[in-house]
Amino acid sequence: MTFSRGLRATLLGSTVLVLVLVYTPLALVVLNSFNANRSFAWPPRELTLEWWRAAASSEGARAALGTSVEVALLATFLSLVLGTMAALALRRTSFFGRDAVSLLIILPIALPGIVTGIALNNAFRTIFGWELGFLTIVVAHATFCIVTVFNNVQARLRRLGGNLEEASMDLGAGTFTTFRLVTFPMLRSALLAGGLLAFALSFDEIIVTTFTAGAQEQTLPIWIFNNLFRPNQAPVVNVVAAVLILASIVPIMLAQRLSGSSAGMTGAR
Amino acid sequence: MTATSTAADRPPRAGLLHRSPRLRVGLLLTPPMLWLGVAYLGALAALFITAFWGQNSFTGTVERTWTLGNFRDLLTIDVYRTVTARTIGIAALVTVLDAVIAFPVALFMAKVASPRTQRALVVALLMPLWASYLVKAYAWRGMLGTGGLVSWVASPFGLDTPGFGITGLIITLAYLWLPYMVLPIYAGLERLPTSLLEASADLGARSGTTLRRVVLPVAFPAIVAGSVFTFSLTMGDYIAVRIVGGPNQMLGNVVFDNVGAANNLPFAAAVATIPVVVMLVYLALVRRTGALENL
């Protein structure tokens, strides 16, 4: 070993401490969803399931959940199509502006959300003349979700190379047949991983959504934010937050297993 | 591929696409480029142009006459200078805090932990990255509030929770962006050959010296890479401030209030250029350290 015992022990200690700090607030939200005390005083004296029942029958939360799922599904579909096209176009071809295209795909996530938000808000209303609503949320979300699909597909294409597709072509299959029978099956798990991340990204987004949602539509994060400062809604908000924490574990485990590495998960929020 | 295509017309078309990579790339790139290159970049450009327009103070409508008035207000009215300085200060503190917390964790993951533990730790640190941003800020509202866990832990030491304000905001933001700092440093240190550490020890360096002379120079560009995320994300934030920041304002709040309540889009657009300009300056400075290759 190259480090002294003392240093290694210090590093281990800091890592454990950080992990405890990272998970404590999240665990607290889940625990508080059972806390009978409305103001979540610590430590909880009595536990109850009442808030979970109240949340399950909350119309606003259910409607917002529905909107969030629909938006995320559509935005994921659009970013799957556009991200895959961009990744396929950039493979093996070096043309002027290739780096510019990569930069352009990362830009919506690299710029502060508020800049993307008001830019799209302004463009939708004044340039396109659209009403803000469901569709504008979908378009805005797809814009910043493309990057997760693009990253995953590009990484897969780079690793696999093009030999199998060349063989398919040599055996007489056309471009589309080759895509259907060779390229697509190779990409399937990368598409699933990229799509899951796009879904998670869209499902969680609040800043760009605030500026593109208009007055009628509420996604779940917007619903949470609007109800956050209402004391009588606090227990229900807390249950919704707990559900979101528990639900976020599933796509991460899946994506981790599918992509086999952490690549493509770090480049996006 | 349309449903009407027959076996007869498929080969020539496919052949054409195969023979002409230029056509294939063009067809594949057109939809994403229309979306991002035309619509999205166009929206950004339009926003930038709007910053140079004025607003009719009676009707509140945007007047399409060129003016530098918005930028003049930004530079001359004290409150905007204060808010800008506060936002940059908070971003800097959050970045330093994250770097200090992330370095030992990343070093442990990369150079001390077994491969198995290493993989488990990466997942353990990525999981909260994908938990909802809003929920995490909300979680800290519960931690920092009166009667929350922080005051419960601090009270035996005669301390109290910092409550909702700048301190609570910095803690919350540092918490939110921590994974963005850990992962680049971990990736950077993982590439550092262990033999270098051994050589340093064999040549008689103590652990502290090895850390300072071998590990830190390698980690530095990675820390800078991570700081791009922590800095940029803090510069654009306005939600966390409203949840745990008390009455304080950041640049994001000024933009938000001018789009919403004040309905002054040109001024909001002018304010929104500040984080972009700050980030461009920051990136230009960072480029010299060579850290951008680590992103």
Contacts between the chains, C-beta under 8 A, distances in Angstrom:
chain1	res1	chain2	res2	distance
A	2	B	111	7.8
A	2	B	194	6.8
A	2	B	197	3.8
A	2	B	198	5.2
A	2	B	200	7.2
A	2	B	201	4.8
A	2	B	210	6.9
A	3	B	111	7.4
A	3	B	112	6.9
A	3	B	197	7.4
A	3	B	207	5.0
A	3	B	210	7.3
A	4	B	206	7.2
A	4	B	207	4.2
A	6	B	207	7.4
A	7	B	207	4.4
A	7	B	208	7.8
A	7	B	211	7.5
A	8	B	112	5.4
A	10	B	104	7.1
A	11	B	104	5.1
A	11	B	105	8.0
A	11	B	107	5.8
A	11	B	108	4.0
A	11	B	112	5.6
A	12	B	108	6.2
A	12	B	112	7.0
A	14	B	101	7.9
A	14	B	104	3.9
A	14	B	105	6.3
A	14	B	108	7.1
A	15	B	104	6.8
A	15	B	105	4.9
A	15	B	108	4.5
A	15	B	109	7.3
A	15	B	121	7.2
A	18	B	101	6.1
A	18	B	104	7.9
A	18	B	105	5.1
A	18	B	178	7.8
A	19	B	124	6.2
A	19	B	125	7.9
A	21	B	175	7.6
A	22	B	124	7.9
A	22	B	125	7.2
A	22	B	128	5.4
A	22	B	175	7.5
A	22	B	178	7.0
A	23	B	128	7.3
A	24	B	143	7.6
A	24	B	149	7.1
A	25	B	136	6.9
A	25	B	139	3.7
A	25	B	140	5.7
A	25	B	142	7.3
A	25	B	143	5.3
A	25	B	175	7.2
A	26	B	128	6.5
A	26	B	131	6.4
A	26	B	135	7.9
A	26	B	136	7.3
A	26	B	139	5.9
A	28	B	139	6.3
A	28	B	142	5.9
A	28	B	143	6.5
A	28	B	149	5.9
A	29	B	135	6.7
A	29	B	138	7.1
A	29	B	139	4.8
A	29	B	142	6.5
A	32	B	142	6.2
A	39	B	147	6.6
A	40	B	142	5.7
A	40	B	145	7.6
A	40	B	147	7.6
A	40	B	148	7.3
A	41	B	147	4.4
A	42	B	147	6.3
A	42	B	148	5.8
A	42	B	149	5.0
A	42	B	152	4.7
A	43	B	152	7.0
A	81	B	31	7.6
A	82	B	31	6.0
A	82	B	32	4.5
A	82	B	35	6.0
A	83	B	32	7.5
A	85	B	28	4.7
A	85	B	29	7.2
A	85	B	31	6.0
A	85	B	32	5.5
A	86	B	28	7.3
A	86	B	29	6.7
A	86	B	32	4.2
A	88	B	28	5.3
A	89	B	24	7.7
A	89	B	25	4.8
A	89	B	28	3.7
A	89	B	29	4.3
A	89	B	32	7.7
A	93	B	21	6.0
A	93	B	25	5.2
A	95	B	25	6.8
A	101	B	29	7.2
A	101	B	33	7.3
A	104	B	33	7.9
A	104	B	36	5.0
A	104	B	37	6.0
A	104	B	40	7.8
A	104	B	41	7.1
A	105	B	32	7.5
A	105	B	36	6.4
A	107	B	36	7.6
A	107	B	40	7.5
A	108	B	36	7.5
A	108	B	40	6.3
A	110	B	232	7.1
A	111	B	44	7.9
A	111	B	236	7.6
A	111	B	276	6.8
A	111	B	279	7.9
A	112	B	232	6.5
A	112	B	233	7.6
A	112	B	235	5.8
A	112	B	236	2.3
A	112	B	237	7.9
A	112	B	252	7.4
A	112	B	272	7.8
A	112	B	275	5.0
A	112	B	276	7.4
A	112	B	279	7.7
A	113	B	236	5.5
A	114	B	236	5.0
A	114	B	238	6.3
A	114	B	252	5.0
A	114	B	255	5.3
A	114	B	256	7.0
A	114	B	272	6.4
A	114	B	275	7.7
A	115	B	44	7.5
A	115	B	47	7.5
A	115	B	236	6.8
A	115	B	272	5.1
A	115	B	275	6.9
A	115	B	276	6.1
A	118	B	47	6.3
A	118	B	255	6.6
A	118	B	259	5.5
A	118	B	265	7.4
A	118	B	268	6.0
A	118	B	269	6.8
A	118	B	272	6.0
A	119	B	40	7.8
A	119	B	43	4.2
A	119	B	44	4.9
A	119	B	46	7.2
A	119	B	47	4.2
A	120	B	40	7.7
A	120	B	43	5.5
A	121	B	259	6.9
A	122	B	43	6.7
A	122	B	46	6.1
A	122	B	47	5.6
A	122	B	50	6.4
A	122	B	265	6.2
A	122	B	269	7.6
A	123	B	39	7.2
A	123	B	42	6.8
A	123	B	43	3.5
A	123	B	46	5.8
A	123	B	47	7.8
A	126	B	46	7.6
A	127	B	42	7.3
A	127	B	43	7.3
A	127	B	46	6.2
A	142	B	35	7.7
A	143	B	35	7.1
A	143	B	36	7.0
A	143	B	40	5.6
A	146	B	32	6.9
A	146	B	35	7.8
A	146	B	36	7.1
A	169	B	18	6.2
A	174	B	10	5.5
A	174	B	11	5.6
A	174	B	13	7.5
A	174	B	14	2.7
A	174	B	15	6.9
A	174	B	18	7.4
A	175	B	13	8.0
A	175	B	14	4.2
A	175	B	17	4.4
A	175	B	18	5.4
A	175	B	24	7.5
A	176	B	1	4.9
A	176	B	10	6.9
A	176	B	14	5.9
A	177	B	10	7.7
A	177	B	14	7.2
A	180	B	1	7.8
A	197	B	130	7.9
A	200	B	130	5.5
A	203	B	132	7.9
A	204	B	130	7.8
A	204	B	132	4.6
A	204	B	133	6.0
A	204	B	134	7.3
A	206	B	133	6.9
A	206	B	134	5.5
A	206	B	239	6.1
A	207	B	236	7.5
A	207	B	238	7.5
A	207	B	239	6.5
A	210	B	256	7.8
A	211	B	259	6.8
A	221	B	132	6.7
A	221	B	133	8.0
A	221	B	134	4.9
A	224	B	134	5.7
A	224	B	135	7.5
A	224	B	138	7.1
A	225	B	134	6.3
A	225	B	239	7.0
A	228	B	138	6.6
A	228	B	141	7.7
A	228	B	243	6.7
A	237	B	138	7.4
A	238	B	142	7.8
A	241	B	132	7.6
A	241	B	135	4.5
A	241	B	138	5.5
A	241	B	139	7.2
A	244	B	131	7.2
A	244	B	132	4.8
A	244	B	135	5.1
A	245	B	131	5.4
A	245	B	132	7.4
A	245	B	135	5.9
A	248	B	127	7.3
A	248	B	130	5.3
A	248	B	131	4.3
A	248	B	132	6.5
A	249	B	127	6.4
A	251	B	130	7.0
A	252	B	123	7.5
A	252	B	126	6.4
A	252	B	127	5.4
A	252	B	130	5.0
A	256	B	123	5.9
A	256	B	126	7.4
A	262	B	122	5.5
A	262	B	126	6.3
A	262	B	183	7.2
A	265	B	126	6.0
A	265	B	129	7.6
A	265	B	130	7.7
A	266	B	180	7.7
A	266	B	183	4.9
A	266	B	184	7.6
A	267	B	295	7.9
A	269	B	133	7.5
A	269	B	233	7.3
